[in-house]
Amino acid sequence: MQLPRSFFLIVPFLVTSSAFAQLPRIAFSGGFGGTRDGGFQGNATFDFPGRPIESMANAPYSGEPKDETVRTLADGTHITNFMPGRGEKVWRDSQGRVRIEESMGGGMDNKFPTIVQIEDPVAGYIYVMDDINKVAHRVKAPAAPARSMEPRPMRAAPAEGGGGGGGVGWGIGGGITGLPPAAAAASARPRPRTAGTEDLGTQMIDGVSVHGTRTTTVIPTGTVGNDGPITTTRDVWFSPELNLVIRTVTTDPRSGTQTSGIGNLSRDEPDPTLFTVPADYIIVDETGDFTIKRGEK
């Protein structure tokens, strides 16, 4: 079938928030540019999904990523930066269907097109929506068993200067024997190591019960030109009920404290029409990588 020219603005796919709840199952890449009449042209190539659909039923929610970084200067002054995101929004209904929207303008201008992906584990399909030409690109994806709702167990911290399971240690040591001199010298350099993992217990975030785990990492003296050890921490707050990371807090004395997570979190059941292809759309079945073009003759 010959499709009409698409009207899409595409930039390379990025995820702003490291704790963003869902990621598009089909990754895409491309580029865009402006035209003399003030329009845009570009294309997006979508990679055929290598991962199966994972079903998470009876846990509806909606939200959008939120990122904030706070740096503290030597005189105590605080600098706070809010990341605008890329206009991402996500919905999941009680059937486990997911809708993800991402603005291709980096969240800076609402005139930019939006990529919409709908993941339907019930039917076993993923849809990429072209809302200009009213085409739904449908991809068959294998279903996968539901993920466990139990939080992952914490791993014991490795011994000082060594790793577990017979592997190469992360501490300061004499290097690995049998390597060329340059490689042996590189292996002898100090490496960051996990100093320990701590259970932070449970708390409520936006009305959701979450369990926290803190991982502490030590960067030994001399690793990055530092004359003393540098300690960083990463707190991950996980919701067993939603099977989602709700908030991540990373503290690094070099860059400050970064908090990322899901903003405007709601547990309400989303509108069911968000997960269906509109009646006036043409459905095109894809069996491999495909490209959506905009503004090209």
PESULJO-V502576 format. One line per field, one symbol per residue. phi: phi as a letter, one per 40 degrees, with the letter a starting at -180 (. if undefined). Layout:
# PESULJO-V502576
phi: ???
This chain:
# PESULJO-V502576
phi: .cccccbbbbbdcbbcccbdcbbdcbcbaiaaacbccgcbaiabbbccccbccbcbcfacaaiacbbabbbbcccgcbbbbbccgbgcaabbbccgcbbbbacccggcaccccbcbbbbbcccgbbbbcbcccfbbcbbcbccbcccccccccccccccdgabbggccccccacgbcgbddcccccccccbdbccibbccgbabbfgbcbbbbbbbbbccdgcbgccacbbbbbbbbbbcccfbccabbbbbccbhbbbbibcfcbbcccccccbbcdcccccbcbbadabbbbgbc
